[in-house]
Amino acid sequence: MGADGARGLLALKRAGARTIAQDESSCVVYGMPREAVRLDAVDEVVSLTAIPAALTEAVQRQVKTGARA
């Protein structure tokens, strides 16, 4: 379960995207995030409520440095 989404996330990471996955404790179903972590497709694993802050931080870092988040 979740292998197709995890492979898509891996493709994004390989293309230079910043990847974030929801942690197991805040998931109802941990299928895709587990598979993404297993594939090493994830830069950061955080709770559902922490995802907005992680995204904001990544964008702010990109703006400050001019580099990819």
Secondary structure, 3 states (H helix, E strand, C coil): CCHHHHHHHHHHHHCCCCCEEECHHHCCCCHHHHHHHHCCCCCEEECHHHHHHHHHHHHHHHHHHCCCC
